[in-house]
Amino acid sequence: MGDGRHVIKPLTPETFPAWLALAEKHNGVWGGCYCTYFHDDTETTTRGEHKNPEFKRRLVEEGVAHAALVFEGDQVIAWCEYGSPEQLPRIYHRKQYDAGETNPAPWRITCFFVDRDRRRSGVAREALDGALQLIAQAGGGEVVSFPNELEPGKKTSASFLHNGTRAMFEKAGFTFERHIGKSKTVMRKTIPPAGA
């Protein structure tokens, strides 16, 4: 998968070192999160017993941490994290989201990260498209996400848009449902299974 210049690969134990290199280039991203914030403990891995990079590695090995990685050569330059609500239970404004959720989706997209040297170049959208392709390969279904709605005319640093923008999701065919919190939205799209 990819556009010729970039290739999309899933986050696996084999691609984890390339993913980790991008995370470490950015001091663990989001203040050392290593893209673990939205995860919870599993039966065999407890967050408090491991530093974030090791916690993430263990989740990848258990098959409960998923992401579409955008590769340029052998380097990861962006990713889009996705998974089931059970795999990614910790979302912002969860009480408000749950209170208004009448049709829980089997998939959610929670986080993007783009190399600081590649921001505002469309790479986040490549990562989103890659995640949707990987979801289709896994059987498809409804996908929900929580992108930011930007105030018109207000500049926002790309580094703060951990879940992308409403406009990007609309261009990818997602439908706006409602607002949660101050600037988050709930957006949804149904992905048919690959080959359907």
DOZA-154044 format. One line per 3 residues: number of its first residue (from 1); their letters; for each residue x, z, y of N, C-alpha, C, O. Coordinates in nm, 3 decimals, always signed. Layout:
N
NUM	A	X Z Y X Z Y X Z Y X Z Y  ...
***
This chain:
196
1	MGD	+0.084 +0.000 -0.119 +0.000 +0.000 +0.000 +0.088 +0.000 +0.124 +0.193 +0.064 +0.127  +0.044 -0.072 +0.227 +0.117 -0.070 +0.353 +0.102 -0.201 +0.427 +0.032 -0.292 +0.383  +0.168 -0.209 +0.542 +0.155 -0.327 +0.628 +0.276 -0.420 +0.619 +0.289 -0.510 +0.701
4	GRH	+0.362 -0.401 +0.522 +0.482 -0.482 +0.509 +0.603 -0.411 +0.565 +0.707 -0.401 +0.499  +0.591 -0.362 +0.688 +0.701 -0.286 +0.750 +0.697 -0.142 +0.701 +0.802 -0.079 +0.681  +0.577 -0.090 +0.681 +0.558 +0.045 +0.633 +0.488 +0.043 +0.499 +0.410 -0.048 +0.470
7	VIK	+0.515 +0.142 +0.418 +0.455 +0.156 +0.285 +0.388 +0.292 +0.278 +0.446 +0.392 +0.322  +0.268 +0.297 +0.222 +0.197 +0.423 +0.201 +0.221 +0.470 +0.058 +0.204 +0.395 -0.037  +0.262 +0.595 +0.046 +0.279 +0.658 -0.086 +0.212 +0.794 -0.082 +0.206 +0.858 +0.023
10	PLT	+0.163 +0.840 -0.197 +0.106 +0.975 -0.200 +0.215 +1.081 -0.200 +0.328 +1.057 -0.242  +0.178 +1.200 -0.153 +0.267 +1.315 -0.163 +0.268 +1.362 -0.308 +0.164 +1.400 -0.362  +0.384 +1.358 -0.369 +0.403 +1.398 -0.509 +0.534 +1.476 -0.517 +0.608 +1.482 -0.419
13	PET	+0.564 +1.536 -0.632 +0.695 +1.600 -0.644 +0.810 +1.502 -0.615 +0.915 +1.544 -0.566  +0.792 +1.373 -0.646 +0.898 +1.274 -0.624 +0.915 +1.240 -0.476 +1.027 +1.217 -0.430  +0.804 +1.238 -0.400 +0.813 +1.203 -0.257 +0.828 +1.327 -0.169 +0.850 +1.315 -0.048
16	FPA	+0.815 +1.445 -0.228 +0.825 +1.569 -0.149 +0.955 +1.579 -0.070 +0.949 +1.619 +0.046  +1.072 +1.546 -0.126 +1.195 +1.559 -0.045 +1.191 +1.476 +0.083 +1.239 +1.521 +0.187  +1.136 +1.354 +0.078 +1.126 +1.271 +0.198 +1.027 +1.332 +0.297 +1.050 +1.329 +0.418
19	WLA	+0.916 +1.386 +0.246 +0.820 +1.457 +0.331 +0.887 +1.577 +0.399 +0.872 +1.599 +0.519  +0.962 +1.653 +0.319 +1.028 +1.773 +0.371 +1.130 +1.737 +0.479 +1.146 +1.811 +0.575  +1.198 +1.625 +0.463 +1.297 +1.585 +0.565 +1.231 +1.565 +0.701 +1.287 +1.605 +0.803
22	LAE	+1.112 +1.503 +0.703 +1.042 +1.487 +0.831 +0.997 +1.622 +0.885 +1.009 +1.648 +1.005  +0.943 +1.706 +0.798 +0.901 +1.839 +0.843 +1.018 +1.917 +0.902 +1.005 +1.981 +1.006  +1.133 +1.912 +0.835 +1.248 +1.989 +0.883 +1.307 +1.929 +1.011 +1.360 +2.002 +1.094
25	KHN	+1.297 +1.797 +1.028 +1.342 +1.735 +1.153 +1.267 +1.794 +1.272 +1.319 +1.797 +1.384  +1.145 +1.840 +1.247 +1.059 +1.893 +1.353 +1.040 +2.044 +1.337 +0.934 +2.098 +1.371  +1.141 +2.112 +1.286 +1.141 +2.258 +1.275 +1.020 +2.311 +1.198 +0.964 +2.416 +1.232
28	GVW	+0.980 +2.239 +1.094 +0.870 +2.285 +1.011 +0.732 +2.246 +1.061 +0.632 +2.282 +0.999  +0.724 +2.174 +1.169 +0.601 +2.129 +1.237 +0.504 +2.242 +1.267 +0.491 +2.338 +1.190  +0.437 +2.229 +1.379 +0.337 +2.327 +1.424 +0.392 +2.471 +1.413 +0.324 +2.559 +1.360
31	GGC	+0.512 +2.493 +1.461 +0.567 +2.629 +1.463 +0.609 +2.680 +1.327 +0.604 +2.801 +1.302  +0.651 +2.590 +1.238 +0.697 +2.633 +1.105 +0.589 +2.635 +1.000 +0.607 +2.697 +0.894  +0.478 +2.569 +1.026 +0.365 +2.568 +0.933 +0.396 +2.493 +0.803 +0.348 +2.532 +0.697
34	YCT	+0.476 +2.387 +0.811 +0.503 +2.300 +0.696 +0.373 +2.250 +0.632 +0.363 +2.230 +0.511  +0.274 +2.230 +0.719 +0.145 +2.174 +0.674 +0.083 +2.261 +0.563 +0.033 +2.209 +0.463  +0.087 +2.394 +0.583 +0.028 +2.486 +0.486 -0.094 +2.558 +0.542 -0.165 +2.624 +0.467
37	YFH	-0.120 +2.547 +0.671 -0.223 +2.629 +0.735 -0.359 +2.617 +0.667 -0.427 +2.718 +0.648  -0.400 +2.498 +0.629 -0.534 +2.476 +0.578 -0.548 +2.509 +0.430 -0.659 +2.509 +0.376  -0.435 +2.537 +0.363 -0.437 +2.575 +0.221 -0.461 +2.724 +0.204 -0.450 +2.802 +0.298
40	DDT	-0.495 +2.761 +0.082 -0.508 +2.902 +0.046 -0.429 +2.925 -0.082 -0.372 +2.831 -0.138  -0.424 +3.048 -0.128 -0.355 +3.080 -0.252 -0.421 +3.009 -0.371 -0.539 +2.975 -0.366  -0.344 +2.988 -0.475 -0.399 +2.939 -0.601 -0.384 +3.050 -0.705 -0.336 +3.159 -0.673
43	ETT	-0.425 +3.022 -0.826 -0.414 +3.123 -0.932 -0.269 +3.160 -0.960 -0.240 +3.271 -1.003  -0.176 +3.066 -0.935 -0.036 +3.092 -0.970 +0.057 +3.098 -0.850 +0.174 +3.135 -0.865  +0.008 +3.064 -0.730 +0.094 +3.063 -0.612 +0.028 +3.139 -0.497 -0.082 +3.104 -0.453
46	TRG	+0.097 +3.243 -0.452 +0.047 +3.325 -0.342 +0.134 +3.303 -0.219 +0.256 +3.315 -0.225  +0.069 +3.270 -0.109 +0.140 +3.240 +0.015 +0.240 +3.350 +0.055 +0.353 +3.321 +0.093  +0.198 +3.475 +0.045 +0.283 +3.586 +0.088 +0.410 +3.602 +0.007 +0.502 +3.672 +0.050
49	EHK	+0.417 +3.539 -0.109 +0.535 +3.552 -0.195 +0.638 +3.443 -0.171 +0.747 +3.447 -0.230  +0.607 +3.345 -0.085 +0.695 +3.230 -0.065 +0.701 +3.193 +0.082 +0.603 +3.207 +0.155  +0.816 +3.144 +0.125 +0.825 +3.085 +0.258 +0.746 +2.954 +0.256 +0.725 +2.895 +0.150
52	NPE	+0.702 +2.910 +0.374 +0.612 +2.796 +0.381 +0.661 +2.669 +0.308 +0.581 +2.606 +0.239  +0.790 +2.630 +0.321 +0.831 +2.509 +0.249 +0.817 +2.523 +0.097 +0.777 +2.428 +0.029  +0.850 +2.640 +0.045 +0.838 +2.663 -0.099 +0.692 +2.671 -0.141 +0.654 +2.620 -0.246
55	FKR	+0.609 +2.735 -0.058 +0.465 +2.741 -0.085 +0.408 +2.600 -0.095 +0.333 +2.569 -0.188  +0.445 +2.514 +0.001 +0.396 +2.376 -0.002 +0.446 +2.302 -0.125 +0.369 +2.231 -0.191  +0.574 +2.318 -0.157 +0.630 +2.250 -0.275 +0.554 +2.289 -0.401 +0.521 +2.204 -0.484
58	RLV	+0.526 +2.417 -0.415 +0.454 +2.464 -0.534 +0.313 +2.405 -0.541 +0.266 +2.367 -0.648  +0.246 +2.397 -0.426 +0.111 +2.338 -0.423 +0.115 +2.191 -0.463 +0.027 +2.142 -0.534  +0.218 +2.120 -0.416 +0.234 +1.979 -0.454 +0.254 +1.968 -0.605 +0.193 +1.883 -0.670
61	EEG	+0.338 +2.053 -0.660 +0.363 +2.050 -0.805 +0.239 +2.084 -0.886 +0.221 +2.035 -0.997  +0.153 +2.170 -0.830 +0.027 +2.205 -0.897 -0.079 +2.097 -0.882 -0.182 +2.101 -0.948  -0.053 +1.998 -0.794 -0.149 +1.891 -0.774 -0.264 +1.926 -0.683 -0.369 +1.863 -0.689
64	VAH	-0.245 +2.027 -0.596 -0.354 +2.069 -0.507 -0.320 +2.046 -0.359 -0.394 +2.091 -0.272  -0.210 +1.979 -0.331 -0.173 +1.943 -0.193 -0.155 +1.792 -0.191 -0.071 +1.736 -0.261  -0.236 +1.725 -0.108 -0.237 +1.579 -0.103 -0.210 +1.530 +0.038 -0.248 +1.594 +0.136
67	AAL	-0.144 +1.418 +0.047 -0.123 +1.352 +0.176 -0.087 +1.207 +0.151 -0.028 +1.172 +0.050  -0.125 +1.123 +0.247 -0.078 +0.985 +0.250 +0.046 +0.984 +0.338 +0.040 +1.021 +0.455  +0.158 +0.942 +0.281 +0.284 +0.938 +0.354 +0.311 +0.795 +0.400 +0.297 +0.701 +0.322
70	VFE	+0.349 +0.780 +0.526 +0.388 +0.649 +0.578 +0.540 +0.642 +0.571 +0.611 +0.715 +0.641  +0.589 +0.553 +0.486 +0.733 +0.534 +0.471 +0.780 +0.414 +0.551 +0.714 +0.310 +0.553  +0.894 +0.430 +0.616 +0.968 +0.319 +0.676 +1.103 +0.321 +0.606 +1.187 +0.407 +0.633
73	GDQ	+1.122 +0.226 +0.516 +1.239 +0.234 +0.429 +1.225 +0.355 +0.338 +1.123 +0.371 +0.271  +1.327 +0.440 +0.335 +1.318 +0.559 +0.250 +1.283 +0.684 +0.329 +1.292 +0.795 +0.277  +1.242 +0.666 +0.455 +1.208 +0.781 +0.540 +1.058 +0.790 +0.563 +0.992 +0.689 +0.588
76	VIA	+1.004 +0.911 +0.555 +0.866 +0.936 +0.592 +0.861 +0.949 +0.744 +0.939 +1.024 +0.804  +0.769 +0.873 +0.807 +0.757 +0.880 +0.953 +0.623 +0.938 +0.997 +0.602 +0.964 +1.115  +0.532 +0.959 +0.902 +0.402 +1.019 +0.935 +0.331 +1.057 +0.805 +0.366 +1.010 +0.697
79	WCE	+0.232 +1.144 +0.820 +0.146 +1.174 +0.706 +0.006 +1.210 +0.754 -0.016 +1.244 +0.870  -0.088 +1.201 +0.660 -0.225 +1.245 +0.679 -0.262 +1.330 +0.559 -0.261 +1.282 +0.445  -0.294 +1.458 +0.584 -0.328 +1.551 +0.476 -0.477 +1.540 +0.444 -0.561 +1.534 +0.535
82	YGS	-0.510 +1.537 +0.316 -0.649 +1.532 +0.272 -0.662 +1.611 +0.143 -0.562 +1.645 +0.079  -0.784 +1.640 +0.105 -0.808 +1.710 -0.021 -0.952 +1.756 -0.027 -1.034 +1.722 +0.058  -0.982 +1.833 -0.129 -1.117 +1.887 -0.145 -1.133 +2.012 -0.057 -1.032 +2.070 -0.015
85	PEQ	-1.257 +2.055 -0.029 -1.276 +2.179 +0.045 -1.213 +2.300 -0.026 -1.170 +2.396 +0.039  -1.208 +2.295 -0.159 -1.145 +2.405 -0.234 -0.994 +2.406 -0.211 -0.933 +2.513 -0.208  -0.935 +2.288 -0.196 -0.791 +2.279 -0.174 -0.754 +2.307 -0.029 -0.644 +2.354 -0.001
88	LPR	-0.846 +2.278 +0.064 -0.821 +2.294 +0.207 -0.936 +2.375 +0.269 -1.013 +2.321 +0.349  -0.946 +2.502 +0.234 -1.062 +2.581 +0.280 -1.051 +2.632 +0.424 -1.153 +2.663 +0.486  -0.931 +2.641 +0.477 -0.910 +2.708 +0.605 -0.914 +2.608 +0.720 -0.811 +2.552 +0.758
91	IYH	-1.031 +2.585 +0.774 -1.045 +2.492 +0.885 -1.080 +2.570 +1.012 -1.133 +2.681 +1.006  -1.048 +2.510 +1.127 -1.085 +2.572 +1.254 -1.237 +2.573 +1.269 -1.304 +2.478 +1.228  -1.291 +2.681 +1.327 -1.434 +2.694 +1.353 -1.515 +2.685 +1.224 -1.622 +2.624 +1.220
94	RKQ	-1.463 +2.746 +1.119 -1.527 +2.732 +0.987 -1.668 +2.790 +0.985 -1.758 +2.728 +0.928  -1.690 +2.907 +1.047 -1.825 +2.965 +1.045 -1.924 +2.871 +1.112 -2.034 +2.850 +1.061  -1.885 +2.815 +1.226 -1.973 +2.723 +1.296 -1.995 +2.596 +1.213 -2.106 +2.544 +1.206
97	YDA	-1.889 +2.546 +1.151 -1.902 +2.427 +1.066 -1.995 +2.455 +0.949 -2.089 +2.379 +0.925  -1.970 +2.565 +0.877 -2.051 +2.597 +0.759 -2.198 +2.618 +0.796 -2.287 +2.579 +0.720  -2.223 +2.680 +0.912 -2.361 +2.708 +0.952 -2.441 +2.580 +0.974 -2.563 +2.580 +0.954
100	GET	-2.376 +2.473 +1.013 -2.446 +2.348 +1.040 -2.429 +2.244 +0.931 -2.475 +2.131 +0.947  -2.363 +2.279 +0.821 -2.333 +2.181 +0.716 -2.445 +2.179 +0.612 -2.463 +2.276 +0.538  -2.518 +2.069 +0.606 -2.627 +2.057 +0.510 -2.587 +1.973 +0.389 -2.655 +1.974 +0.286
103	NPA	-2.476 +1.901 +0.401 -2.436 +1.810 +0.295 -2.284 +1.812 +0.280 -2.217 +1.720 +0.325  -2.228 +1.917 +0.218 -2.082 +1.928 +0.209 -2.020 +1.806 +0.139 -2.067 +1.762 +0.034  -1.916 +1.753 +0.200 -1.846 +1.637 +0.145 -1.742 +1.682 +0.043 -1.686 +1.791 +0.056
106	PWR	-1.716 +1.600 -0.059 -1.615 +1.636 -0.158 -1.472 +1.621 -0.108 -1.379 +1.668 -0.173  -1.453 +1.555 +0.007 -1.319 +1.534 +0.063 -1.318 +1.574 +0.210 -1.417 +1.561 +0.281  -1.202 +1.625 +0.253 -1.182 +1.648 +0.396 -1.041 +1.609 +0.436 -0.947 +1.617 +0.357
109	ITC	-1.029 +1.566 +0.560 -0.900 +1.533 +0.621 -0.874 +1.639 +0.726 -0.956 +1.661 +0.815  -0.758 +1.706 +0.716 -0.735 +1.822 +0.802 -0.616 +1.810 +0.896 -0.611 +1.882 +0.995  -0.522 +1.721 +0.869 -0.400 +1.727 +0.949 -0.324 +1.594 +0.945 -0.318 +1.527 +0.843
112	FFV	-0.268 +1.560 +1.061 -0.177 +1.447 +1.074 -0.047 +1.499 +1.131 -0.043 +1.599 +1.204  +0.060 +1.431 +1.096 +0.185 +1.455 +1.168 +0.259 +1.324 +1.178 +0.270 +1.249 +1.081  +0.311 +1.297 +1.297 +0.385 +1.173 +1.324 +0.520 +1.211 +1.384 +0.527 +1.295 +1.474
115	DRD	+0.626 +1.149 +1.333 +0.760 +1.168 +1.388 +0.756 +1.150 +1.540 +0.695 +1.055 +1.591  +0.819 +1.240 +1.612 +0.816 +1.234 +1.759 +0.866 +1.100 +1.813 +0.828 +1.059 +1.922  +0.951 +1.031 +1.735 +1.004 +0.902 +1.779 +0.908 +0.787 +1.754 +0.936 +0.674 +1.794
118	RRR	+0.793 +0.813 +1.687 +0.700 +0.706 +1.651 +0.560 +0.728 +1.708 +0.468 +0.651 +1.677  +0.541 +0.832 +1.790 +0.407 +0.864 +1.839 +0.353 +0.756 +1.933 +0.427 +0.684 +1.999  +0.220 +0.748 +1.935 +0.146 +0.651 +2.018 +0.181 +0.507 +1.982 +0.185 +0.419 +2.069
121	SGV	+0.206 +0.484 +1.853 +0.239 +0.349 +1.808 +0.146 +0.301 +1.697 +0.169 +0.196 +1.638  +0.039 +0.377 +1.670 -0.056 +0.337 +1.566 -0.024 +0.389 +1.428 -0.096 +0.358 +1.332  +0.081 +0.467 +1.415 +0.122 +0.514 +1.282 +0.023 +0.616 +1.226 +0.002 +0.622 +1.105
124	ARE	-0.037 +0.696 +1.313 -0.138 +0.792 +1.264 -0.254 +0.718 +1.199 -0.306 +0.761 +1.096  -0.294 +0.607 +1.259 -0.404 +0.528 +1.201 -0.362 +0.470 +1.066 -0.444 +0.462 +0.974  -0.237 +0.430 +1.051 -0.188 +0.384 +0.920 -0.200 +0.496 +0.818 -0.239 +0.472 +0.703
127	ALD	-0.165 +0.617 +0.859 -0.173 +0.732 +0.768 -0.318 +0.759 +0.729 -0.347 +0.788 +0.612  -0.410 +0.749 +0.826 -0.552 +0.769 +0.798 -0.602 +0.663 +0.699 -0.667 +0.697 +0.600  -0.571 +0.538 +0.725 -0.612 +0.432 +0.634 -0.554 +0.454 +0.494 -0.621 +0.429 +0.394
130	GAL	-0.429 +0.500 +0.489 -0.366 +0.528 +0.360 -0.438 +0.640 +0.286 -0.458 +0.632 +0.165  -0.476 +0.745 +0.359 -0.550 +0.855 +0.295 -0.682 +0.806 +0.239 -0.721 +0.844 +0.128  -0.752 +0.722 +0.314 -0.881 +0.670 +0.267 -0.861 +0.582 +0.143 -0.945 +0.583 +0.053
133	QLI	-0.752 +0.506 +0.138 -0.723 +0.425 +0.019 -0.694 +0.514 -0.102 -0.738 +0.485 -0.213  -0.620 +0.622 -0.080 -0.590 +0.713 -0.191 -0.715 +0.785 -0.237 -0.731 +0.811 -0.357  -0.805 +0.819 -0.145 -0.933 +0.880 -0.182 -1.015 +0.781 -0.265 -1.077 +0.819 -0.364
136	AQA	-1.016 +0.654 -0.224 -1.087 +0.551 -0.301 -1.030 +0.542 -0.443 -1.106 +0.529 -0.539  -0.897 +0.548 -0.456 -0.835 +0.541 -0.589 -0.869 +0.663 -0.674 -0.869 +0.656 -0.797  -0.900 +0.775 -0.607 -0.936 +0.898 -0.678 -1.086 +0.906 -0.706 -1.135 +1.009 -0.752
139	GGG	-1.159 +0.797 -0.679 -1.302 +0.794 -0.709 -1.392 +0.784 -0.589 -1.513 +0.764 -0.604  -1.336 +0.798 -0.469 -1.415 +0.783 -0.347 -1.512 +0.898 -0.326 -1.503 +1.003 -0.390  -1.605 +0.876 -0.233 -1.702 +0.978 -0.197 -1.701 +1.003 -0.047 -1.627 +0.938 +0.027
142	EVV	-1.783 +1.095 -0.004 -1.789 +1.126 +0.139 -1.665 +1.200 +0.183 -1.610 +1.284 +0.112  -1.621 +1.166 +0.304 -1.504 +1.230 +0.365 -1.548 +1.285 +0.500 -1.613 +1.215 +0.578  -1.512 +1.408 +0.527 -1.541 +1.468 +0.656 -1.409 +1.505 +0.723 -1.313 +1.541 +0.656
145	SFP	-1.406 +1.496 +0.856 -1.286 +1.539 +0.929 -1.328 +1.598 +1.062 -1.445 +1.592 +1.101  -1.231 +1.654 +1.133 -1.258 +1.734 +1.251 -1.168 +1.696 +1.368 -1.098 +1.781 +1.423  -1.169 +1.569 +1.408 -1.079 +1.526 +1.515 -1.119 +1.582 +1.651 -1.231 +1.627 +1.672
148	NEL	-1.023 +1.576 +1.743 -1.047 +1.621 +1.880 -1.120 +1.514 +1.960 -1.097 +1.394 +1.941  -1.206 +1.558 +2.048 -1.266 +1.468 +2.145 -1.193 +1.491 +2.277 -1.196 +1.600 +2.333  -1.127 +1.387 +2.325 -1.046 +1.400 +2.446 -1.134 +1.389 +2.570 -1.228 +1.310 +2.575
151	EPG	-1.102 +1.472 +2.669 -1.173 +1.463 +2.797 -1.128 +1.337 +2.869 -1.008 +1.312 +2.880  -1.224 +1.257 +2.918 -1.187 +1.134 +2.989 -1.095 +1.165 +3.108 -1.122 +1.254 +3.188  -0.987 +1.088 +3.116 -0.895 +1.103 +3.228 -0.796 +1.216 +3.215 -0.705 +1.228 +3.298
154	KKT	-0.810 +1.300 +3.114 -0.719 +1.414 +3.096 -0.611 +1.376 +2.996 -0.641 +1.332 +2.885  -0.485 +1.394 +3.035 -0.372 +1.367 +2.946 -0.358 +1.480 +2.845 -0.361 +1.598 +2.882  -0.342 +1.444 +2.719 -0.320 +1.542 +2.614 -0.197 +1.499 +2.535 -0.187 +1.384 +2.493
157	SAS	-0.106 +1.591 +2.515 +0.014 +1.560 +2.438 -0.024 +1.526 +2.295 -0.105 +1.595 +2.233  +0.035 +1.419 +2.243 +0.009 +1.379 +2.104 +0.048 +1.489 +2.007 -0.007 +1.496 +1.898  +0.141 +1.574 +2.045 +0.186 +1.680 +1.956 +0.077 +1.784 +1.932 +0.086 +1.862 +1.837
160	FLH	-0.028 +1.788 +2.017 -0.135 +1.885 +2.001 -0.253 +1.829 +1.920 -0.345 +1.903 +1.887  -0.250 +1.702 +1.890 -0.363 +1.639 +1.822 -0.342 +1.641 +1.671 -0.328 +1.537 +1.607  -0.341 +1.762 +1.615 -0.308 +1.776 +1.472 -0.410 +1.708 +1.381 -0.379 +1.678 +1.266
163	NGT	-0.532 +1.682 +1.431 -0.631 +1.616 +1.347 -0.677 +1.483 +1.408 -0.787 +1.437 +1.380  -0.591 +1.423 +1.491 -0.626 +1.294 +1.548 -0.737 +1.304 +1.651 -0.772 +1.413 +1.696  -0.791 +1.189 +1.688 -0.893 +1.182 +1.793 -1.022 +1.121 +1.739 -1.023 +1.046 +1.642
166	RAM	-1.131 +1.156 +1.807 -1.261 +1.099 +1.771 -1.254 +0.946 +1.777 -1.307 +0.878 +1.689  -1.190 +0.893 +1.881 -1.183 +0.747 +1.896 -1.114 +0.682 +1.776 -1.159 +0.578 +1.729  -1.006 +0.741 +1.727 -0.935 +0.684 +1.611 -1.026 +0.684 +1.489 -1.029 +0.586 +1.414
169	FEK	-1.100 +0.792 +1.468 -1.188 +0.799 +1.353 -1.306 +0.702 +1.367 -1.349 +0.643 +1.268  -1.357 +0.686 +1.487 -1.465 +0.589 +1.507 -1.417 +0.447 +1.475 -1.490 +0.369 +1.414  -1.295 +0.415 +1.516 -1.239 +0.282 +1.485 -1.221 +0.263 +1.335 -1.222 +0.150 +1.286
172	AGF	-1.205 +0.374 +1.262 -1.190 +0.367 +1.116 -1.325 +0.371 +1.045 -1.331 +0.377 +0.923  -1.435 +0.368 +1.122 -1.568 +0.362 +1.063 -1.637 +0.494 +1.038 -1.740 +0.498 +0.971  -1.582 +0.604 +1.091 -1.646 +0.735 +1.077 -1.761 +0.747 +1.176 -1.758 +0.688 +1.284
175	TFE	-1.861 +0.825 +1.139 -1.977 +0.851 +1.223 -1.969 +0.992 +1.279 -1.943 +1.088 +1.205  -1.991 +1.005 +1.410 -1.994 +1.136 +1.476 -2.120 +1.210 +1.433 -2.229 +1.153 +1.431  -2.105 +1.340 +1.400 -2.220 +1.422 +1.366 -2.249 +1.530 +1.469 -2.363 +1.545 +1.513
178	RHI	-2.146 +1.604 +1.509 -2.170 +1.716 +1.601 -2.037 +1.769 +1.651 -1.930 +1.734 +1.601  -2.046 +1.855 +1.751 -1.930 +1.925 +1.804 -1.919 +2.063 +1.738 -2.020 +2.125 +1.705  -1.797 +2.109 +1.719 -1.771 +2.248 +1.682 -1.656 +2.297 +1.771 -1.564 +2.221 +1.801
181	GKS	-1.662 +2.421 +1.811 -1.560 +2.472 +1.902 -1.569 +2.400 +2.036 -1.671 +2.339 +2.069  -1.462 +2.408 +2.110 -1.460 +2.349 +2.245 -1.441 +2.198 +2.243 -1.507 +2.126 +2.318  -1.351 +2.149 +2.157 -1.319 +2.006 +2.162 -1.316 +1.938 +2.025 -1.280 +1.821 +2.016
184	KTV	-1.353 +2.010 +1.920 -1.351 +1.951 +1.786 -1.484 +1.881 +1.757 -1.588 +1.918 +1.811  -1.478 +1.780 +1.671 -1.597 +1.710 +1.627 -1.603 +1.714 +1.475 -1.504 +1.740 +1.408  -1.722 +1.689 +1.422 -1.739 +1.668 +1.279 -1.775 +1.521 +1.262 -1.872 +1.473 +1.320
187	MRK	-1.694 +1.450 +1.182 -1.715 +1.308 +1.159 -1.712 +1.280 +1.010 -1.642 +1.348 +0.935  -1.788 +1.178 +0.968 -1.807 +1.155 +0.825 -1.807 +1.006 +0.794 -1.849 +0.923 +0.874  -1.757 +0.975 +0.675 -1.759 +0.838 +0.624 -1.766 +0.842 +0.472 -1.706 +0.930 +0.409
190	TIP	-1.838 +0.749 +0.414 -1.843 +0.737 +0.268 -1.745 +0.628 +0.224 -1.749 +0.516 +0.274  -1.660 +0.663 +0.131 -1.558 +0.573 +0.078 -1.598 +0.531 -0.063 -1.609 +0.616 -0.151  -1.619 +0.401 -0.085 -1.653 +0.358 -0.222 -1.530 +0.371 -0.312 -1.417 +0.366 -0.265
193	PAG	-1.552 +0.387 -0.441 -1.438 +0.392 -0.533 -1.359 +0.262 -0.529 -1.416 +0.156 -0.504  -1.230 +0.270 -0.552 -1.146 +0.150 -0.555 -1.200 +0.053 -0.660 -1.234 +0.093 -0.771  -1.207 -0.073 -0.622 -1.254 -0.176 -0.713 -1.404 -0.192 -0.716 -1.455 -0.281 -0.785
196	A	-1.477 -0.108 -0.642 -1.625 -0.118 -0.642 -1.668 -0.236 -0.557 -1.788 -0.262 -0.544
***
